């Protein structure tokens, strides 16, 4: 029997938070716009590309355990936008390392932005 690859059609990355209302406002600032849909009472989804989405969901037991990496076309512009939105980056790298920006929400979910070569 030959192994068949799974045909993935869409990727959803979930970020559990302890305070949905506060987190929603923070993610609006982070992503630069309101969510695209609200499938459940305390869940918001941002469609980032035609086949990828990030969602924030109230889940106090797992809050802070999210780890998401996003490739962007202009890392410098993204850094300027995040700073202008009053968001503090927890890490920046460059030089010999791949250039990236890391930011954490109030629960400790980590989001890394890097330049898509």
C-alpha positions as CSV (number, residue, x, y, z in Angstrom):
1,X,0.0,0.0,0.0
2,X,1.4,3.4,-1.0
3,X,1.1,6.3,1.4
4,X,-1.0,9.1,0.1
5,X,-0.2,12.7,1.1
6,X,-3.0,14.6,2.9
7,X,-4.5,17.2,0.6
8,X,-4.8,20.3,2.9
9,X,-7.1,22.9,1.5
10,X,-6.9,25.5,4.3
11,X,-4.8,26.1,7.4
12,X,-6.3,27.5,10.7
13,X,-3.9,28.5,13.4
14,X,-5.6,28.9,16.8
15,X,-4.6,31.2,19.6
16,X,-6.2,30.5,23.0
17,X,-6.8,33.5,25.2
18,X,-8.0,34.1,28.8
19,X,-9.8,37.4,28.1
20,X,-11.5,37.3,24.7
21,X,-12.7,41.0,24.6
22,X,-9.2,42.4,25.5
23,X,-7.5,39.9,23.1
24,X,-9.8,40.7,20.3
25,X,-8.9,44.4,20.5
26,X,-5.2,43.6,20.6
27,X,-5.5,41.3,17.6
28,X,-7.3,44.0,15.7
29,X,-4.4,46.3,16.3
30,X,-1.9,43.5,15.5
31,X,-3.5,42.5,12.2
32,X,-4.7,46.0,11.2
33,X,-8.4,45.2,10.8
34,X,-11.4,43.6,12.4
35,X,-12.0,39.9,12.2
36,X,-13.6,38.4,9.1
37,X,-16.0,36.1,10.9
38,X,-17.2,35.1,14.3
39,X,-18.1,31.4,14.2
40,X,-18.8,31.1,18.0
41,X,-19.6,33.6,20.7
42,X,-16.0,34.0,21.9
43,X,-14.1,33.2,18.7
44,X,-12.9,35.6,15.9
45,X,-11.3,34.5,12.6
46,X,-9.0,36.6,10.4
47,X,-8.5,35.2,6.9
48,X,-4.9,36.1,6.1
49,X,-4.6,34.5,2.6
50,X,-7.1,32.6,0.5
51,X,-6.0,29.4,2.2
52,X,-4.9,30.5,5.7
53,X,-6.6,31.9,8.8
54,X,-5.8,32.8,12.4
55,X,-8.4,32.6,15.1
56,X,-8.5,33.8,18.6
57,X,-10.7,31.8,21.0
58,X,-11.6,32.1,24.7
59,X,-9.9,29.1,26.3
60,X,-8.5,30.0,29.7
61,X,-7.0,26.5,30.3
62,X,-4.8,26.7,27.2
63,X,-4.3,30.4,27.1
64,X,-0.8,31.4,26.1
65,X,0.2,28.2,24.5
66,X,-0.1,29.4,20.9
67,X,2.9,29.7,18.6
68,X,2.3,31.1,15.1
69,X,4.8,32.2,12.4
70,X,3.7,34.4,9.5
71,X,5.6,35.3,6.4
72,X,5.1,38.9,5.2
73,X,6.3,40.7,2.1
74,X,7.7,43.8,3.8
75,X,9.0,43.2,7.3
76,X,10.2,46.8,7.8
77,X,6.7,48.2,7.0
78,X,5.1,45.6,9.3
79,X,7.5,46.7,12.1
80,X,6.5,50.3,11.5
81,X,2.8,49.5,11.5
82,X,3.1,47.5,14.8
83,X,5.1,50.2,16.5
84,X,2.6,52.8,15.3
85,X,-0.2,50.7,16.8
86,X,1.5,50.8,20.2
87,X,2.5,47.1,20.1
88,X,5.8,46.2,21.7
89,X,8.0,43.7,20.0
90,X,9.7,41.1,22.3
91,X,12.5,40.2,19.9
92,X,14.1,41.4,16.7
93,X,16.8,39.7,14.8
94,X,18.9,40.4,11.8
95,X,22.5,40.3,10.7
96,X,23.6,36.7,10.1
97,X,20.2,35.4,11.4
98,X,17.0,35.5,9.3
99,X,15.3,38.8,9.9
100,X,12.2,38.4,12.1
101,X,10.0,40.1,14.6
102,X,8.4,38.4,17.6
103,X,5.5,39.7,19.5
104,X,3.5,38.2,22.4
105,X,-0.1,38.9,23.4
106,X,-1.1,39.4,27.0
107,X,-1.4,35.6,27.6
108,X,2.0,34.9,26.1
109,X,0.9,33.5,22.7
110,X,3.9,34.1,20.5
111,X,3.6,35.4,16.9
112,X,6.7,35.6,14.7
113,X,6.8,37.6,11.5
114,X,9.6,37.0,9.0
115,X,10.3,38.3,5.5
116,X,9.1,36.0,2.8
117,X,12.0,35.6,0.4
